[in-house]
Amino acid sequence: MNLEEEFAQHRGELVAHCYRMLGSLHDAEDAVQETYLRAWRGHADFEHRSSVRTWLYRIATNVCLNLLQHSSRRVVPSALGAPGNDPDELHAQALEVPWLEPFPDQLLGADPATVVGDRASLRLAMVAAMQHLPPRQRAVLILREVLTWPAADVASLLDTTTAAVNSSLQRARAELARLRPREDELSEPHEPLRRALLDQFQAAMESKDLVVLEGLFSADARWEMPPIPTWFSGRSDVLRLLDAKLRPGPGRRVLVETSANGQPAFALYIRGTDELFHAHSIKVLTYTEDAISAVLAFHQPALFPAFGLPLIHGRS
């Protein structure tokens, strides 16, 4: 295997690594591109004292740390303020805010469990929580807990001591324990209930069946819509939002199933005045053992190509 082929073999997991660090798919892809440029330039000095994979992770981590010196942490609407309750008073899109972005599972090219370690570390709530950590602490957590690097190797990469790495890891774990979702939010329903929840959500959203949707959401369900800062909490307010914003009648919307961050997701297409279905948003679902507990609806059509989805859907 030549160097170019070996670089390509690790691309998916490197993008996932940079995504955990940066919270942005586009930034992560740029970071991996910079990683490969640095690797090509420095290959003559690479003495194979570690594997190519480890070498690439070292470069990628340093690229991310450099980028984080000049950027703000990625956020979701619920991190910025209290929920709203009036769907007619949504704030305008805040395009200047560095919003968290979803990660298309297809970019991994294989089972996430075998490629990137702990699959839970890619979940949206977990990536959002990691954004609260200082960059070097974030790197320590990911390298130690996700990639399972020895503390001495992390210390070498970050030019610090093993004791400092262990101390940083302790602080990161404590902060994540405060921020991370409750365990029941990370549980998933068993088949066939999981399949039924997704099928019912898809059909009810397409037909605007609020009765079915009411039965699918948990009492404390959240609905967020970056780059719109306004978000909604509680089943009744979420349903009020959907009642106000979903136009009634057949053939208004098409939902296409996909997956992001190891979670189920749907791409929403809206029928335009030209009778074509246009890309609207990527909706990533979080569920408990028997209900949908959160929907993060990314109103960013530019994300669709990363999911392998067209901007115009073919249904007529």
C-alpha positions as CSV (number, residue, x, y, z in Angstrom):
1,M,0.0,0.0,0.0
2,N,1.5,3.4,-1.0
3,L,1.3,6.5,1.2
4,E,-1.6,8.0,-0.7
5,E,-3.7,4.8,-0.3
6,E,-2.8,4.7,3.4
7,F,-3.9,8.3,3.9
8,A,-7.2,7.6,2.2
9,Q,-7.8,4.6,4.4
10,H,-7.8,6.8,7.5
11,R,-9.7,9.7,6.1
12,G,-13.1,8.9,7.6
13,E,-11.9,8.4,11.2
14,L,-9.7,11.5,10.9
15,V,-12.6,13.7,9.9
16,A,-14.6,12.2,12.8
17,H,-11.7,13.0,15.2
18,C,-11.4,16.6,13.9
19,Y,-15.2,16.9,14.1
20,R,-15.2,16.0,17.8
21,M,-12.6,18.7,18.4
22,L,-14.2,21.4,16.3
23,G,-17.9,20.7,16.2
24,S,-18.2,21.5,12.5
25,L,-18.1,19.1,9.6
26,H,-16.8,21.8,7.2
27,D,-14.0,22.8,9.6
28,A,-13.2,19.1,10.2
29,E,-12.8,18.5,6.5
30,D,-10.6,21.5,6.1
31,A,-8.5,20.4,9.1
32,V,-8.0,16.9,7.5
33,Q,-7.0,18.5,4.2
34,E,-4.4,20.6,6.1
35,T,-3.3,17.5,8.0
36,Y,-2.6,15.7,4.7
37,L,-0.7,18.7,3.3
38,R,1.5,18.8,6.4
39,A,2.0,15.0,6.2
40,W,3.1,15.2,2.6
41,R,5.5,18.0,3.4
42,G,6.9,16.2,6.4
43,H,7.0,12.7,5.2
44,A,10.7,12.8,4.5
45,D,11.3,13.4,8.2
46,F,8.8,10.7,9.4
47,E,11.0,7.9,10.8
48,H,8.3,5.3,11.3
49,R,8.7,5.4,15.1
50,S,4.9,5.2,15.2
51,S,2.3,3.9,12.7
52,V,1.2,6.2,9.9
53,R,-2.2,6.3,11.6
54,T,-0.8,7.6,14.9
55,W,1.4,10.1,13.0
56,L,-1.7,11.5,11.2
57,Y,-3.6,11.8,14.5
58,R,-0.8,13.8,16.0
59,I,-0.8,16.2,13.1
60,A,-4.6,16.5,13.0
61,T,-4.8,17.2,16.7
62,N,-2.2,20.0,16.4
63,V,-4.1,21.4,13.4
64,C,-7.3,21.5,15.4
65,L,-5.7,23.1,18.4
66,N,-4.3,25.8,16.1
67,L,-7.7,26.4,14.6
68,L,-9.3,26.6,18.1
69,Q,-7.0,29.5,19.0
70,H,-8.9,31.7,16.7
71,S,-12.5,30.4,16.9
72,S,-15.4,30.2,19.3
73,R,-17.0,27.0,20.6
74,R,-19.8,25.6,18.5
75,V,-23.2,25.9,20.2
76,V,-26.9,24.8,19.9
77,P,-29.8,27.2,20.5
78,S,-30.5,25.7,24.0
79,A,-27.0,26.8,25.1
80,L,-27.8,30.4,24.4
81,G,-30.9,31.1,26.5
82,A,-34.4,30.1,27.7
83,P,-36.9,28.4,25.3
84,G,-39.5,30.3,23.5
85,N,-43.2,29.4,23.5
86,D,-44.7,31.5,20.6
87,P,-44.1,30.0,17.1
88,D,-45.1,33.4,15.6
89,E,-42.1,35.1,17.3
90,L,-39.1,33.3,16.1
91,H,-35.9,35.2,16.1
92,A,-34.2,35.8,12.7
93,Q,-31.5,33.4,11.6
94,A,-28.3,34.2,13.5
95,L,-25.8,33.4,10.8
96,E,-22.9,35.0,12.7
97,V,-23.2,32.4,15.5
98,P,-20.8,29.4,15.3
99,W,-23.5,26.7,15.3
100,L,-22.8,23.0,15.9
101,E,-23.2,20.9,12.8
102,P,-24.3,17.3,12.3
103,F,-21.9,14.5,11.2
104,P,-23.1,12.2,8.4
105,D,-22.5,8.6,9.4
106,Q,-21.8,7.6,5.8
107,L,-18.5,9.5,6.0
108,L,-17.1,6.8,8.3
109,G,-17.3,4.3,5.5
110,A,-17.8,1.4,8.1
111,D,-19.3,0.5,11.4
112,P,-18.6,3.5,13.7
113,A,-17.8,1.1,16.6
114,T,-14.9,-0.4,14.7
115,V,-13.6,2.8,13.2
116,V,-13.8,5.5,15.8
117,G,-14.0,3.7,19.1
118,D,-16.8,4.8,21.5
119,R,-19.8,5.6,19.3
120,A,-21.4,7.6,22.0
121,S,-18.6,10.2,21.7
122,L,-20.1,11.2,18.3
123,R,-23.6,11.8,19.6
124,L,-24.8,15.4,19.2
125,A,-25.4,16.0,22.9
126,M,-21.9,14.7,23.7
127,V,-20.1,16.7,21.0
128,A,-22.1,19.8,22.2
129,A,-20.9,19.1,25.8
130,M,-17.3,18.7,24.7
131,Q,-17.4,22.1,23.1
132,H,-17.5,23.6,26.7
133,L,-14.1,22.2,27.5
134,P,-10.9,24.2,26.8
135,P,-9.3,23.0,23.6
136,R,-6.3,21.2,25.2
137,Q,-8.6,19.5,27.7
138,R,-10.9,18.5,24.9
139,A,-7.9,17.0,23.1
140,V,-6.8,15.1,26.2
141,L,-10.3,13.7,26.7
142,I,-10.7,12.5,23.1
143,L,-7.2,11.0,22.8
144,R,-7.4,9.2,26.2
145,E,-11.1,8.1,26.2
146,V,-12.0,7.7,22.6
147,L,-8.8,6.7,21.0
148,T,-7.4,5.1,24.2
149,W,-4.0,6.5,23.8
150,P,-1.6,6.0,26.8
151,A,-1.2,9.1,28.9
152,A,2.5,9.3,28.1
153,D,1.8,9.5,24.3
154,V,-0.8,12.3,24.9
155,A,1.8,14.1,27.0
156,S,4.3,13.8,24.2
157,L,1.9,15.2,21.6
158,L,0.9,18.1,23.8
159,D,4.5,18.8,25.1
160,T,3.5,18.4,28.7
161,T,3.8,15.8,31.5
162,T,1.9,12.6,32.2
163,A,0.7,14.1,35.5
164,A,-0.7,17.1,33.7
165,V,-2.5,14.9,31.3
166,N,-4.1,12.8,34.0
167,S,-5.1,16.0,35.9
168,S,-6.6,17.5,32.7
169,L,-8.5,14.3,32.1
170,Q,-10.0,14.3,35.6
171,R,-11.2,17.9,35.1
172,A,-12.7,17.1,31.7
173,R,-14.5,14.1,33.1
174,A,-16.0,16.2,36.0
175,E,-17.2,18.8,33.6
176,L,-18.7,16.3,31.2
177,A,-20.5,14.6,34.1
178,R,-22.1,17.9,34.8
179,L,-23.0,18.7,31.1
180,R,-23.6,15.3,29.5
181,P,-27.1,14.0,29.0
182,R,-28.7,11.7,31.5
183,E,-28.2,8.0,30.9
184,D,-31.9,7.5,29.9
185,E,-31.4,10.0,27.1
186,L,-28.7,7.8,25.6
187,S,-30.8,4.6,25.7
188,E,-32.5,3.5,22.5
189,P,-35.7,1.5,22.0
190,H,-35.4,-2.0,20.8
191,E,-36.6,-3.3,17.5
192,P,-39.4,-3.2,16.3
193,L,-40.3,-0.2,18.5
194,R,-37.4,1.8,17.1
195,R,-38.5,1.2,13.6
196,A,-42.1,2.0,14.4
197,L,-41.1,5.3,16.0
198,L,-39.2,6.4,12.9
199,D,-41.9,5.2,10.4
200,Q,-44.6,7.0,12.4
201,F,-42.6,10.2,12.7
202,Q,-41.9,10.2,9.0
203,A,-45.5,9.7,8.0
204,A,-46.9,12.1,10.6
205,M,-44.5,14.9,9.6
206,E,-45.3,14.4,5.9
207,S,-49.1,14.5,6.6
208,K,-49.1,16.9,9.5
209,D,-50.7,14.4,11.9
210,L,-50.4,16.2,15.2
211,V,-52.3,13.4,17.1
212,V,-49.7,10.8,16.1
213,L,-46.8,13.3,16.8
214,E,-48.2,14.0,20.3
215,G,-48.0,10.2,21.0
216,L,-44.4,10.1,19.8
217,F,-42.8,12.9,21.8
218,S,-41.8,12.6,25.4
219,A,-43.3,15.1,27.9
220,D,-40.0,17.1,28.0
221,A,-39.2,16.9,24.3
222,R,-37.1,19.7,22.8
223,W,-37.1,21.1,19.2
224,E,-34.1,23.2,18.1
225,M,-33.6,24.8,14.7
226,P,-30.1,26.3,14.1
227,P,-29.4,28.9,12.8
228,I,-32.7,30.1,14.3
229,P,-31.9,30.9,18.0
230,T,-35.4,30.3,19.2
231,W,-36.0,26.8,20.5
232,F,-38.9,25.0,22.2
233,S,-39.2,22.7,25.2
234,G,-42.0,20.5,26.3
235,R,-44.4,18.4,24.2
236,S,-47.2,21.0,24.1
237,D,-44.9,23.9,22.9
238,V,-43.3,21.6,20.3
239,L,-46.7,20.6,18.9
240,R,-47.7,24.3,18.9
241,L,-44.6,25.1,16.8
242,L,-45.4,22.2,14.3
243,D,-49.0,23.2,14.1
244,A,-48.0,26.8,13.1
245,K,-45.2,25.9,10.7
246,L,-46.3,22.8,8.9
247,R,-48.6,23.6,6.0
248,P,-51.5,21.3,5.8
249,G,-52.5,19.1,2.9
250,P,-51.0,16.1,1.1
251,G,-47.8,16.3,-0.9
252,R,-46.3,19.4,0.9
253,R,-43.2,17.6,2.3
254,V,-41.0,14.6,1.8
255,L,-38.8,13.1,4.5
256,V,-35.8,11.0,3.4
257,E,-34.3,8.8,6.1
258,T,-30.6,9.1,6.8
259,S,-28.3,9.0,9.9
260,A,-26.0,11.5,11.7
261,N,-23.8,11.2,14.8
262,G,-24.9,7.6,15.3
263,Q,-28.5,8.7,15.5
264,P,-31.5,8.5,13.2
265,A,-32.1,11.5,11.0
266,F,-34.4,12.7,8.2
267,A,-33.7,15.1,5.4
268,L,-36.8,17.4,4.9
269,Y,-37.8,18.6,1.4
270,I,-40.4,21.3,1.0
271,R,-42.5,21.6,-2.2
272,G,-41.9,25.0,-3.8
273,T,-44.0,27.1,-6.2
274,D,-42.2,25.3,-9.1
275,E,-43.8,22.0,-7.7
276,L,-40.3,20.6,-7.0
277,F,-39.2,19.4,-3.6
278,H,-36.3,21.6,-2.3
279,A,-33.8,20.8,0.4
280,H,-34.9,22.4,3.7
281,S,-33.3,20.9,6.8
282,I,-31.6,17.8,8.4
283,K,-33.5,16.6,11.5
284,V,-31.5,14.5,13.9
285,L,-33.6,12.6,16.4
286,T,-32.7,11.6,20.0
287,Y,-35.0,9.1,21.7
288,T,-35.5,7.4,25.0
289,E,-36.6,3.8,25.3
290,D,-40.1,4.6,24.1
291,A,-40.3,8.2,22.8
292,I,-38.6,10.9,20.8
293,S,-37.0,13.3,23.3
294,A,-35.3,15.8,21.0
295,V,-35.1,17.0,17.5
296,L,-32.2,19.1,16.3
297,A,-33.4,20.5,12.9
298,F,-30.5,22.0,11.0
299,H,-32.0,24.5,8.7
300,Q,-28.9,24.4,6.4
301,P,-29.6,23.0,2.9
302,A,-25.8,23.3,2.2
303,L,-25.4,20.2,4.4
304,F,-27.4,17.9,2.1
305,P,-24.5,17.0,-0.3
306,A,-22.4,15.8,2.7
307,F,-25.2,13.3,3.4
308,G,-25.1,12.2,-0.3
309,L,-28.5,13.9,-0.8
310,P,-29.6,16.1,-3.7
311,L,-30.8,19.6,-3.3
312,I,-33.9,18.8,-5.3
313,H,-35.9,15.6,-4.5
314,G,-37.3,13.6,-7.4
315,R,-40.8,13.0,-6.1
316,S,-43.4,14.7,-8.3
